């Protein structure tokens, strides 16, 4: 009788175990930019209002993964230096694996340059240049001959 009970339990376990494991979702995907290039080390955040956010860092080939996620309505957001995602992606996760590719855009960079005009005003009028030497007549002729 003990053998029969053990075999029944083993049979039930082998039937029910896969379905219990399949109750969670897995979300995998790649992070790319607008040109289709991979974005390694992108930070991908999976969030739902009732739980703390989960974070995955994309590998060198841009792949990210979230394992053992309870099914539900989630928001997915990716970020990387100088790249942004226009808005989070809303996704409904069901039991089993799902794939989602995220596309990032180049972040707009704004710079402001201010140019001010503060050069001193120069005058060629001899009266405004008190220490100026004015050459005339024979002094000018002497310069012309030596040059």
C-alpha positions in Angstrom: 0.0 0.0 0.0 2.9 2.4 0.8 4.4 1.7 -2.6 1.1 2.5 -4.3 0.7 5.8 -2.4 4.3 6.8 -3.2 3.7 6.0 -6.9 0.5 8.0 -6.9 2.2 11.0 -5.3 5.1 10.7 -7.8 2.7 10.6 -10.7 0.7 13.6 -9.4 3.9 15.5 -8.8 5.2 14.9 -12.4 1.8 16.0 -13.8 1.3 19.1 -11.6 4.9 20.4 -11.3 5.2 21.8 -14.8 1.9 23.6 -14.6 2.9 25.2 -11.3 6.2 26.4 -12.8 4.4 27.8 -15.9 2.3 30.1 -13.7 5.1 32.7 -13.9 6.1 34.8 -16.9 9.5 35.4 -18.4 10.1 38.6 -20.4 13.1 38.7 -22.7 14.2 41.1 -25.4 16.8 43.3 -26.9 17.4 47.0 -26.6 18.2 48.8 -29.9 18.6 52.4 -31.1 16.7 53.9 -34.0 19.2 52.7 -36.5 18.8 49.1 -35.2 22.2 49.0 -33.5 22.3 47.1 -30.2 22.5 49.0 -27.0 24.6 47.1 -24.4 24.4 48.0 -20.7 21.0 49.6 -21.1 19.0 49.7 -17.9 15.6 48.1 -18.3 13.0 48.6 -15.6 9.9 46.4 -15.2 7.3 47.9 -12.9 3.9 47.3 -11.6 2.1 49.4 -9.1 1.7 46.7 -6.4 5.4 45.6 -6.3 8.9 47.1 -6.3 10.4 47.7 -9.7 12.7 45.0 -11.2 15.8 46.1 -13.0 17.8 44.2 -15.7 21.0 45.4 -17.3 21.4 44.5 -21.0 24.3 42.2 -21.8 26.9 43.1 -24.5 24.5 42.0 -27.2 21.7 44.2 -25.9 19.7 41.3 -24.4 17.8 41.7 -21.1 15.7 39.2 -19.1 13.2 39.1 -16.3 12.5 35.6 -14.9 9.7 34.3 -12.6 7.5 37.3 -13.0 3.9 37.0 -11.8 1.4 37.6 -14.7 -0.1 41.0 -14.8 0.0 44.5 -16.4 3.5 46.0 -16.4 5.3 49.0 -17.6 8.7 48.6 -19.3 11.2 51.5 -19.6 14.8 51.4 -20.9 17.5 54.0 -20.6 21.1 54.4 -21.6 23.6 57.3 -21.7 22.5 59.9 -24.3 19.5 57.7 -25.3 15.9 57.8 -24.2 12.7 55.9 -24.7 9.9 58.2 -25.7 7.5 56.7 -23.2 7.2 53.4 -21.2 5.8 50.4 -22.9 2.7 48.9 -21.3 2.7 45.1 -21.6 0.4 42.3 -20.3 2.5 39.3 -19.1 0.9 35.9 -19.3 2.3 32.6 -18.0 5.3 31.5 -20.1 7.9 33.3 -22.1 7.4 36.6 -24.0 9.7 38.8 -26.1 9.7 42.6 -26.3 12.2 44.7 -28.3 12.8 48.2 -27.0 13.9 51.1 -29.2 15.7 54.1 -27.8 16.1 57.5 -29.5 19.0 59.9 -29.3 18.4 62.4 -26.5 18.2 66.0 -27.6 21.1 68.0 -26.4 20.7 71.7 -25.9 23.4 74.2 -25.3 23.2 77.9 -24.8 26.0 80.2 -25.9 25.9 83.8 -24.9 28.1 86.3 -26.8 28.5 89.8 -25.4 30.0 92.8 -27.2 32.4 94.4 -24.8 35.4 95.3 -27.0 36.9 98.8 -26.2 36.0 101.6 -28.6 39.0 102.8 -30.5 39.3 106.3 -31.9 41.6 107.7 -34.6 41.1 111.3 -33.5 44.3 112.7 -32.1 42.6 114.8 -29.5 41.3 111.6 -27.8 44.8 110.1 -27.8 46.7 112.5 -25.5 49.9 110.4 -25.6 49.8 109.8 -29.3 52.7 111.1 -31.5 51.5 112.7 -34.7 53.9 112.7 -37.6 53.7 115.5 -40.2 55.6 117.0 -43.0 59.4 116.4 -42.9 58.9 113.6 -40.3 56.7 111.7 -42.7 59.1 112.3 -45.5 62.0 110.9 -43.4 60.0 107.7 -42.9 59.3 107.3 -46.6 63.0 107.7 -47.5 64.2 105.1 -44.9 61.6 102.5 -46.0 
